[in-house]
Every structure is written in structure tokens, then in C-alpha cells.
Amino acid sequence: MGVQDVSAVYYDPYDVGIDADPYPVFRRMREETPLYYNAPHDFYALSRFADVEQGLLDAKTFISGRGGIIELIRADIEMPPGVLIFEDAPVHTVHRRLLSRVFSPRRVAELEPKIREFCVNSLDSLVGAGEFDFIADLGAQMPMRVIGMLLGIPEQDQEAVRDHTDRNLRTEAGEPMVVTENFIDGAMFGEYIDWRAEHPSDDIMTELLQAEFEDETGAVRRLTRDELLTYIAVVAGAGNETTTRLIGWAGKVLCDHPDQRRELVEDRSLIPGAIEELLRFETPAPHMARVTSRDVELHGETVPEGSIVLMIPASANHDDRRFPDGDRFDIHRRDGQPLTFGFGVHLCLGAALARLEGRVALDEVLNRFPTWEVDRARARLAPASTVRGWETLPAVVP
């Protein structure tokens, strides 16, 4: 089947009603219109696992250099160098290689004691209070502390940095995100970079300041100040948002599945599998935009060069063709890796860190609160088109 009339199946990433529970729409897209076209917003969408996986892998046909978000592509603004998630080869290859040193498996593993300490500091004072908020009390705290520590942001400034990056992603309900020329704005990090240049330390900022690399022209050099500012802004934003959403979904989904939560309380070795299943079942970044570099045939239809194509991992991760009974949550599922962190050359560099943060956070929550009930009347989804998760998720605990 090819493109269908939008009256038959309608998907709109800005529709608040759809966003509350997009999975019935995703299922219809996969089955009825695997190549979907939205006329009002002028984009195509791929929803099946095989199509999304192949689309993310084929970075030459489905390019990122125009921006990985519909609103950014529409704004047609020039991305500053260093926004590697919105770059194509060869520049992307150079910048990714530089940053991959920072997120090596060894360096990520070494962070576990500090991540646990941040969780303990957030949760200990809540014991006996009768309730806590998965977002305000943990999800908005621990990831911020971790990325702040990695970057070398002073503790007293970390909340301001988090709030600044969050504001860029927020939207009015039902409306596209507003994009300005300084959407990727690293100016607020200038003072920190200047300080680190004079006072080097064991953090990402110092490492990037001192790193020498061969750029796409073959020149061996260090990052310019503008490149550094952009790098720091990208890492700060990515390091906060996804893990915050993951922690919120852990609270909601495990409340909905108390038997599986009880299994996790009794057997902590199940936590890594549970985090992987949470990432599949409720994908924090539901879609990624690309632009076609040529005409491409998909499901019997021609998608013209220059078209926006929305890859939807949140749908692909529920595809029964890849994950049998994909709409069912199961911490014992071992069907393979979901597309939550992308695929191919743009696979998220922070994936291992996000998984580690999720595992430690869930373990520490279960240490103190083996049961909880979400206060659904006060729970609220975040108004953002690029990520999907909770703005607030209060839970009542015994």
C-alpha cells in the first residue's frame, strides 16, 4: 500500500489528543499506510520497523544536514558547526569521532557511583513524606547533575542551564515549536569555557578545549570557540531531556504493571531488561525528521527529492513484525534492540549513559518505594513536539 487519503488515517505530531496515546494511530499507519503523507504539514512518515531502520541507516538518501526536526527544516536556518545530530558526512564524521572519546564505555561505567549518589541525595529526604514526583524530585534532578558534572558546569548554575535547554523544546499545546536563528545557542556557556581555558579539569569542557583533530579539509587543529559553544549546548540539552522522560515513563508504566514491578523489587538483575523494555514501550523521542537527497521509491510511491520524511521509532518499536505483540509491556522480552536511540551513523552517543542512569534511578527508587500509585489527576504530559513524556508525575507511596 502507498500513500492514502489523510481522511482514512491521520497522524499529526502536534495533535495533543493523538500524543496522549499515539499507538492506535501508529498501528493503523503500519497496517494501512506504511508510507504516510500529511498534507497540512507537508511531510511523509515511515512507521514500520524495517522501513525506519533502513531509513536511518541510509544517511546518504535521508540526510540530517537540514535539521532533524520538522520545524528546523522548515525554518531553513544555517546550523552552526558542531551540531552533530544535524550534520552529514564528512563534517559529521569528524565531530562525532571527537565527541565519542568523551562517552567511551569505560568513562560511562566509571560514572555509576556518582549517579547513585545523585539519586540517593534526591530520594532520601522523601522517605516518609507520603508522595514524591518522578519528574520534579528525580527526573529533573539527577540527569542535570550528571551532565553538569561531566561538562564542568558549577552546581549552582546547573538548574539554569537545564531550564534554558528545556525552554527551547517547549511548545504551545497543539502548535509547532518556534524556531529562531539562535535555536542552538551556546552563548550562556562562554564564561565557563573561558574559565576552563585558564583552569583545566577532568571534564568534557577541558577535553574539548585541548583536543586536536583532523577536520574535513585535512587540517589538524583545535575547535574554535564557536564550535565549542555549540558542542556544549548540544550535549547539555541531549543529556537532560531523554533520561528525564525515561524516568517518568518508568514511574507510569510500572505503576500500570504492578506484578512486573514486584518482580523487579525481588530480583534486581531484571532491571537492565526492564529499562530496555521501557525504552521500547514508551520511546522518549518518538520521531526523527530527515530530508530526501534524491527521489526515492517507497511502497510503490515516489517521494520527491527535498521532501521531509518523519522516521517514527515510537511506532517501529511497537511493530509486531519485529516485536511480537508489540503493544504489550514485558520486562522479560528479549526480541532485540529497539530504535529508541536511532540507528547507523547517528546512533546516539549518550545511549549507554542514559541506560546506566535509568538502571541506577530505578534501582534506587525500588530501594525506598517498592510500591506506588500515580496521582493521575495531577499528572501532566510535557508540551513538546520533539520528545514525549511527563512534565509532572506525582506518586503516592505508603
C-alpha positions as CSV (number, residue, x, y, z in Angstrom):
1,M,0.0,0.0,0.0
2,G,1.2,3.5,-0.7
3,V,0.1,7.0,0.3
4,Q,-3.5,7.0,1.5
5,D,-6.0,9.8,1.8
6,V,-5.5,11.6,5.1
7,S,-9.1,11.2,6.0
8,A,-8.6,7.5,6.4
9,V,-5.6,7.7,8.7
10,Y,-4.5,10.9,10.3
11,Y,-1.3,11.5,12.2
12,D,-0.2,14.9,13.4
13,P,2.8,15.2,15.7
14,Y,1.3,18.4,17.2
15,D,-2.1,17.0,18.0
16,V,-2.5,16.8,21.8
17,G,-5.2,14.1,21.6
18,I,-3.0,11.8,19.5
19,D,0.0,12.5,21.6
20,A,-1.8,11.3,24.7
21,D,-1.9,7.8,23.2
22,P,-0.4,7.6,19.7
23,Y,-0.2,3.8,19.5
24,P,-3.6,3.1,17.9
25,V,-2.8,5.7,15.2
26,F,0.7,4.2,14.7
27,R,-0.8,0.7,14.3
28,R,-3.2,1.9,11.6
29,M,-0.3,3.6,9.8
30,R,1.8,0.5,9.9
31,E,-1.0,-1.7,8.6
32,E,-2.9,0.7,6.2
33,T,-0.5,3.3,5.0
34,P,3.2,2.4,5.7
35,L,4.2,5.4,3.6
36,Y,2.0,8.1,5.1
37,Y,1.6,11.7,3.8
38,N,0.4,14.6,5.9
39,A,-0.8,17.3,3.5
40,P,-1.4,20.1,6.1
41,H,2.2,19.9,7.4
42,D,3.7,18.5,4.1
43,F,5.7,15.6,5.4
44,Y,5.9,11.9,4.7
45,A,6.2,9.3,7.5
46,L,7.6,5.8,7.9
47,S,6.2,3.7,10.8
48,R,7.3,0.1,10.2
49,F,10.4,-1.2,11.9
50,A,12.1,-2.3,8.7
51,D,11.5,1.0,7.0
52,V,12.6,3.2,9.9
53,E,15.7,1.1,10.4
54,Q,16.7,1.2,6.7
55,G,15.8,4.9,6.5
56,L,18.1,5.8,9.5
57,L,20.8,3.5,8.1
58,D,20.7,5.2,4.6
59,A,22.2,8.6,5.7
60,K,23.0,9.5,2.1
61,T,19.4,9.4,0.9
62,F,17.8,10.6,4.1
63,I,20.0,13.4,5.2
64,S,20.3,15.2,8.6
65,G,22.1,18.3,7.5
66,R,18.9,20.4,7.1
67,G,18.0,19.6,10.8
68,G,16.4,16.6,12.4
69,I,13.2,18.4,13.5
70,I,10.4,19.4,11.1
71,E,10.4,23.0,12.5
72,L,14.1,23.4,12.0
73,I,13.9,22.1,8.4
74,R,11.1,24.5,7.7
75,A,12.9,27.4,9.2
76,D,15.8,26.8,6.8
77,I,18.4,28.3,9.1
78,E,22.1,27.6,8.9
79,M,23.2,25.3,11.6
80,P,26.4,26.3,13.4
81,P,29.3,23.8,13.1
82,G,29.2,21.3,15.9
83,V,25.5,20.3,15.9
84,L,26.5,16.8,15.0
85,I,22.9,15.4,15.2
86,F,22.0,17.8,12.4
87,E,25.1,17.2,10.2
88,D,26.0,14.9,7.3
89,A,29.4,13.3,6.4
90,P,32.2,14.3,6.2
91,V,31.7,17.0,8.9
92,H,29.5,14.7,11.0
93,T,32.2,12.0,10.9
94,V,34.8,14.4,12.2
95,H,32.6,15.9,15.0
96,R,31.2,12.5,16.1
97,R,34.7,11.0,16.4
98,L,35.8,13.8,18.6
99,L,32.9,13.5,21.0
100,S,32.9,9.7,21.0
101,R,36.1,9.9,23.1
102,V,34.1,11.6,25.9
103,F,31.4,8.9,26.0
104,S,33.6,5.8,25.9
105,P,32.3,2.7,27.6
106,R,35.0,2.9,30.3
107,R,34.2,6.6,31.1
108,V,30.5,5.9,31.3
109,A,30.9,2.9,33.6
110,E,33.0,5.0,35.9
111,L,30.1,7.3,36.5
112,E,27.9,4.8,38.3
113,P,28.9,5.8,41.9
114,K,28.3,9.5,41.2
115,I,24.9,8.7,39.5
116,R,23.9,6.6,42.5
117,E,25.0,9.4,44.9
118,F,22.8,11.9,43.0
119,C,19.8,9.6,43.2
120,V,20.4,9.0,46.9
121,N,20.6,12.7,47.5
122,S,17.3,13.3,45.6
123,L,15.3,10.4,47.2
124,D,16.5,10.0,50.8
125,S,14.7,13.2,52.1
126,L,11.4,12.0,50.5
127,V,11.1,8.8,52.6
128,G,8.1,9.1,54.9
129,A,6.7,12.1,53.0
130,G,3.8,10.0,51.6
131,E,4.4,11.1,48.0
132,F,7.0,12.2,45.5
133,D,7.2,13.4,41.9
134,F,9.1,11.2,39.5
135,I,10.0,14.3,37.4
136,A,10.4,17.2,39.9
137,D,12.1,15.1,42.6
138,L,14.3,12.8,40.4
139,G,13.9,13.0,36.7
140,A,14.7,16.8,36.5
141,Q,17.4,16.5,39.1
142,M,19.8,13.5,38.6
143,P,20.4,13.8,34.8
144,M,21.0,17.5,35.3
145,R,23.6,16.8,38.0
146,V,25.3,14.1,35.9
147,I,25.6,16.2,32.7
148,G,26.6,19.3,34.7
149,M,29.4,17.3,36.4
150,L,30.6,15.9,33.1
151,L,30.6,19.3,31.4
152,G,32.1,21.2,34.4
153,I,29.1,23.4,35.0
154,P,29.1,24.8,38.6
155,E,26.4,23.2,40.7
156,Q,24.7,26.5,41.5
157,D,24.2,27.1,37.7
158,Q,23.0,23.7,36.6
159,E,19.3,24.3,37.1
160,A,19.5,27.5,35.0
161,V,21.3,25.5,32.2
162,R,18.6,22.8,32.3
163,D,15.8,25.3,32.2
164,H,17.3,27.1,29.3
165,T,17.7,23.9,27.2
166,D,14.1,22.8,28.2
167,R,12.6,26.1,27.1
168,N,13.9,25.6,23.6
169,L,11.9,22.4,23.2
170,R,8.6,23.5,24.7
171,T,5.6,24.3,22.5
172,E,2.2,25.8,23.0
173,A,-0.3,22.9,23.1
174,G,-1.1,21.8,19.5
175,E,1.4,24.2,17.9
176,P,4.8,23.6,16.2
177,M,7.9,24.6,18.1
178,V,9.0,28.2,17.5
179,V,12.5,28.2,15.9
180,T,14.7,31.3,15.8
181,E,18.2,31.9,14.4
182,N,19.8,31.2,17.8
183,F,17.9,27.9,18.4
184,I,21.2,26.2,19.2
185,D,22.5,28.9,21.5
186,G,25.7,28.2,23.3
187,A,26.3,31.8,24.4
188,M,25.5,31.1,28.0
189,F,28.4,28.7,28.2
190,G,31.0,31.3,27.2
191,E,32.1,32.2,30.8
192,Y,32.5,28.5,31.7
193,I,34.7,27.9,28.6
194,D,36.9,30.9,29.4
195,W,37.3,29.8,33.0
196,R,38.2,26.2,31.9
197,A,40.7,27.5,29.4
198,E,42.6,29.0,32.4
199,H,41.7,26.3,34.9
200,P,41.7,22.9,33.2
201,S,40.0,20.0,35.0
202,D,38.8,16.4,34.3
203,D,35.7,17.2,32.4
204,I,34.3,17.3,28.9
205,M,34.8,21.1,28.5
206,T,38.5,20.8,29.2
207,E,38.9,17.7,27.0
208,L,37.2,19.5,24.1
209,L,39.3,22.7,24.7
210,Q,42.5,20.7,24.4
211,A,41.6,18.1,21.7
212,E,43.4,18.2,18.5
213,F,41.8,16.6,15.4
214,E,41.9,16.5,11.6
215,D,39.0,18.3,10.2
216,E,37.1,17.6,6.9
217,T,39.7,19.7,4.9
218,G,42.6,17.6,6.3
219,A,43.8,20.4,8.6
220,V,44.9,19.5,12.1
221,R,43.5,22.0,14.6
222,R,41.5,22.6,17.8
223,L,37.8,23.5,18.0
224,T,37.0,27.2,17.5
225,R,35.3,29.0,20.3
226,D,32.0,29.0,18.4
227,E,32.3,25.3,17.8
228,L,32.9,24.7,21.4
229,L,29.9,26.7,22.5
230,T,27.7,24.7,20.1
231,Y,29.1,21.3,21.3
232,I,28.4,22.2,24.9
233,A,24.9,23.4,24.2
234,V,24.1,20.2,22.2
235,V,25.5,17.9,24.9
236,A,23.7,19.8,27.7
237,G,20.4,19.6,26.0
238,A,20.6,15.9,25.0
239,G,22.0,14.9,28.3
240,N,19.0,16.2,30.2
241,E,15.8,15.6,28.2
242,T,15.7,11.9,27.2
243,T,16.7,10.5,30.6
244,T,14.2,12.7,32.4
245,R,11.4,11.3,30.1
246,L,12.7,7.7,30.7
247,I,12.5,8.1,34.5
248,G,8.9,9.5,34.2
249,W,7.8,6.6,32.0
250,A,9.3,4.1,34.5
251,G,7.0,5.6,37.2
252,K,3.9,5.5,35.0
253,V,4.4,2.1,33.2
254,L,5.5,0.1,36.3
255,C,2.5,1.6,38.2
256,D,0.3,0.2,35.4
257,H,2.1,-3.2,35.7
258,P,2.4,-3.9,39.5
259,D,3.2,-7.6,39.0
260,Q,6.2,-6.8,36.9
261,R,7.2,-4.1,39.4
262,R,7.1,-6.7,42.1
263,E,9.4,-8.9,40.1
264,L,11.9,-6.1,39.9
265,V,11.7,-5.5,43.6
266,E,12.5,-9.2,44.3
267,D,15.1,-9.6,41.5
268,R,17.2,-6.6,40.6
269,S,19.1,-8.5,37.9
270,L,15.9,-7.9,35.8
271,I,16.4,-4.1,35.8
272,P,18.6,-3.8,32.7
273,G,16.0,-5.7,30.7
274,A,13.2,-3.6,32.2
275,I,15.0,-0.4,31.2
276,E,15.4,-1.7,27.6
277,E,11.7,-2.6,27.5
278,L,10.7,0.8,28.9
279,L,12.8,2.5,26.1
280,R,11.0,0.4,23.6
281,F,7.5,0.6,25.0
282,E,7.5,4.4,25.6
283,T,10.1,5.9,23.3
284,P,11.1,9.4,24.7
285,A,12.0,10.8,21.3
286,P,9.1,9.5,19.2
287,H,10.2,10.7,15.7
288,M,13.2,12.0,13.8
289,A,13.0,14.1,10.7
290,R,15.1,13.7,7.6
291,V,15.2,15.3,4.1
292,T,15.5,13.2,0.9
293,S,18.6,13.9,-1.2
294,R,17.0,12.3,-4.3
295,D,13.8,10.9,-5.5
296,V,13.2,7.6,-3.6
297,E,10.7,4.8,-4.2
298,L,8.9,3.7,-1.0
299,H,5.9,1.3,-1.0
300,G,5.2,1.8,-4.7
301,E,5.2,5.6,-4.5
302,T,7.9,8.2,-5.4
303,V,8.9,10.5,-2.6
304,P,10.4,13.6,-4.3
305,E,13.9,15.0,-3.7
306,G,13.8,17.6,-0.9
307,S,10.8,16.1,0.9
308,I,10.6,15.8,4.7
309,V,10.4,12.2,5.9
310,L,9.5,11.6,9.5
311,M,11.0,8.4,10.8
312,I,8.9,7.2,13.8
313,P,10.9,4.9,16.2
314,A,8.0,5.0,18.6
315,S,5.8,3.2,16.1
316,A,8.6,1.0,14.8
317,N,9.3,-0.2,18.4
318,H,5.7,-1.5,18.6
319,D,5.8,-3.2,15.2
320,D,4.6,-6.8,15.6
321,R,6.8,-7.8,12.7
322,R,9.8,-7.1,14.8
323,F,8.5,-7.3,18.4
324,P,5.7,-9.9,18.7
325,D,2.6,-8.5,20.5
326,G,4.4,-5.1,20.4
327,D,1.8,-3.2,22.3
328,R,2.3,-5.4,25.4
329,F,4.8,-4.4,28.1
330,D,7.1,-7.3,29.2
331,I,10.3,-6.9,31.2
332,H,11.3,-10.4,30.1
333,R,11.2,-9.5,26.4
334,R,14.4,-10.4,24.5
335,D,13.4,-9.6,20.9
336,G,16.5,-7.4,20.2
337,Q,17.4,-3.8,20.3
338,P,14.7,-1.1,19.6
339,L,15.4,2.0,17.6
340,T,15.0,4.4,20.5
341,F,18.5,5.8,20.2
342,G,18.4,5.8,16.4
343,F,20.5,3.6,14.1
344,G,23.5,3.9,11.8
345,V,25.9,6.8,11.8
346,H,23.6,8.9,14.0
347,L,23.2,6.4,16.8
348,C,23.0,8.4,20.0
349,L,26.4,8.8,21.6
350,G,24.8,9.1,25.0
351,A,22.8,5.9,24.8
352,A,25.0,4.0,27.3
353,L,24.9,6.8,29.8
354,A,21.1,7.1,29.5
355,R,20.7,3.4,30.1
356,L,23.0,3.5,33.1
357,E,21.2,6.5,34.6
358,G,17.8,4.7,34.1
359,R,19.1,1.5,35.7
360,V,20.5,3.2,38.8
361,A,17.5,5.5,39.2
362,L,15.0,2.6,39.1
363,D,17.1,0.6,41.5
364,E,17.2,3.4,44.0
365,V,13.5,4.2,43.7
366,L,12.7,0.5,44.4
367,N,15.1,0.5,47.4
368,R,12.8,3.1,49.0
369,F,9.4,2.8,47.4
370,P,8.6,-0.8,46.3
371,T,5.1,0.3,45.5
372,W,3.4,3.5,44.4
373,E,0.3,4.8,42.8
374,V,0.4,7.6,40.2
375,D,-1.9,10.5,41.0
376,R,-3.4,10.6,37.6
377,A,-5.4,13.7,38.3
378,R,-2.3,15.8,38.7
379,A,0.0,14.0,36.2
380,R,0.6,16.1,33.1
381,L,2.4,15.4,29.8
382,A,5.1,17.9,28.7
383,P,4.1,20.3,25.9
384,A,6.8,19.4,23.4
385,S,6.7,18.1,19.9
386,T,10.2,16.6,19.8
387,V,10.0,14.5,23.0
388,R,7.1,12.7,24.7
389,G,6.9,12.3,28.4
390,W,5.7,13.7,31.7
391,E,6.0,17.3,32.8
392,T,4.9,16.2,36.3
393,L,4.2,12.7,37.6
394,P,3.2,12.7,41.3
395,A,3.1,9.3,43.0
396,V,1.6,8.4,46.3
397,V,3.7,6.0,48.4
398,P,3.0,4.0,51.6
